Structure formats: C-alpha cells, structure tokens
Amino acid sequence: MLTKKYLTQLKINIMKNIKDIDTETEHGKLLSAAIAKITTESQTDKTPDEVLEQLNDLKRKMYPMTEEQHKQIHVELHQSLDQLFADYIMHHPDETEFTHMPLNRLLAWANEQRKDPTPTPEF
C-alpha cells in the first residue's frame, strides 16, 4: 500500500503557491522573507505566487536537472505506480482482467482513495 512516508520521499516538489512553503523550517522562513522583500521592493507589480513562479524558473536555470536525477525520478514514479497497482489488486481480488484495465480506472480509484481510503483487506 502507498504510504505517506514513501510519497513524501519523492523529490518532485515544485512550489506553486506561497502556502506550499514550510515556514516551520529555517529555509522556509528565509524563502518566505525573501519573497516578501522582493514583492514589496523590486517586484511590486507581482503577487507572492508570481514571484515564487519566477524563483522556480530561476532555480531550474541555475540548477538544471541532471540526467541521473531525471532517471531517478522516473524510477521513483514507476515504484509508486507499482505500489498503486498492487494496492488496487489487493482491494479488488475478484477482478481478473488487470492486463486490459484502462489506466483511467486505476487513476480514478486512486483519486477516490486519496480522499477516502478504504481499509486494507484482510486475507
């Protein structure tokens, strides 16, 4: 089953909203302060979220993803998809045609589970 701990290990985190900043950490506090300074002094026509988008763009230019990092992200995504599919099979033991199942059915089920997870079946 997918665990919150496993999902938080995935390093595909792009902040799109000022609320995504973890202000409980020193780095988050510093980033929040920097955005406040930028939006009040040099980018006064921008919202904090627009400045955060600019910072994400700048970060990608300053620290482009390496080929190895890109491959690692795909490995982690594949592992997550494997876990998701295994969880689906565990919750649907009577289904037999998994090789022909539309992906959108799996993803719709996963979205439902995100909102209201069903208990893990006991065998």
Summary of the structure (lengths in Angstrom):
residues: 123
radius of gyration: 19.8
end to end distance: 14.5
largest distance: 61.7
contacts: 252
relative contact order: 0.11
helix: 66%
strand: 0%
